[in-house]
Amino acid sequence: MPNNENPKKYDLEERTAKFGEDIIYFAKKLPRNDITQRIIPQLVGAGTAVGSNYCEADCAESNKDFMHKMAIANKEAKESKHFLRMSVVASPESAAEARKLWKEAHELNLIFTTIIKKSKETEAKKKLEN
């Protein structure tokens, strides 16, 4: 790995925790009004749940449990993308920062989808071998 790359970039526990932290920092900057009062808790809930569900998957008791927790982490990342989009409608001045967070959530979706797919393939191969 080149020296200029962040070694933590590929540490999913760290990456998902950082995503949750960044969502919290973003949410604190949003203006408070009737609309954002509904969006902010949803965004913070989904954004911070990505990491907590990834951590649960990392400590799964079985492959089935692992895939289930990874699927939840994936859903929370998708939900984060939705509420980031809604936050931009509610607060257009937040668009640039929301776009960066949306991109990270999207990358996490792609990573989680790949992990889930490979885990399913591995499970199917095990069943064929037995």
N, C-alpha and C positions, 0 to 999 in steps of 0.2 A: 504494500500500500504506500503510495507517495506520501511524503512528509507533510504536504499541505492539506491532506484530507483529515477530517475529524474522525478519529477511530471510534467515537461513540455513535457515528451516523448509522452503523450497522448493528448496534446494540438496541434491539427492539424494546427492551424494558426501559432503557434510558430515553429512547426516541419517543415512545408513547407517553412517558411521564413529562417530557419537555413539551409535547403537543398539548397535554392537559394544562400545564402551567401557562403556555402561550395563550390558550383559550381564556383562562382566567384573567390574564393581563389585558387581553382584548376586551373582554366583557366589562372590566372596570372602567374602560375608556368610553363605552357607549353611553349616550345621553339617556337619562331616565325619563320615560313618559309612559302613557298607557299601553302603547304597543311594545316597546322594548321590555317593559316589566313582565311580559309574557314570554318574549323570545329569549331573554338573557338566562333565566333559570334552565330552560330547555337546552340551550347551547352549552352552558357550563356542565349540566348533567351528562349530556352525550359526550362532550369533549374529554371530560375526566374519566368517564366510564371506559373509554378505549383502552387506556393503560391498565385500569384495574382488572378488566376482563382478560387482557393479554397476560397479566401476572397470574391470574387464576388458571389460564390455559397452560402456562409454563409449569404449574404445579399439579397438573391434571392427574387423576387417579387411573385413567384408562385412555385409550385412543378415542373412544366415543366421547368421553368427557372433554378431552382436548379439542376435538373438532367442534363440539357444542360451544365451548367458551370462545374459541377462535371465531366462530360464526357470529357470536354476540359482539365481540370486539369489532368485527367487520361491519355489522349493522350500526353500531354506535358511531363508527367513522362516517358511514353514509348519512346518518342522522345529523352529524356535525356539519356535513356539507350543506344539508338542507337549511339548517338554522343559520349558517354563515350567509347563505344566499338571502334569507329573510332579513338578517341584520343589515344587509346593504340596502335593501328596500326601505327599511325603517330609518337608516342612518347612512345616506349615500356617501358622506364624507369618510366613512370607514372602509370604502371599497378596496383600496390598495392593500391594506393590512389583511382584510378578510380574504382577498384573493390568494395571498401567501399561505394563509391557514387552510383554505380550501384545497390548495395544491398539495399540501402535506397530508391532509385527510384522504385525498384521492390516491396518493402514493401508498399510504397505509392500506387502503382498500385493495390495491393491486397486490401488495405483498401478502396480505392476509388471504386473499383469494387463491394465490399461488400456493401458499402453505396448506390451505384446506384441500385444494385439488391434489397436491402431492400426497397428503396424508390419506386421502380416500383411495388413491391409486395403490399406496403401500398396503392399506388394509385389504383391498381387493386381491392383491397378489398373495397375501398371507392366507386368505380364504382358499384360493386356488391350490396353494401348496399343501393344504391340509386335506 
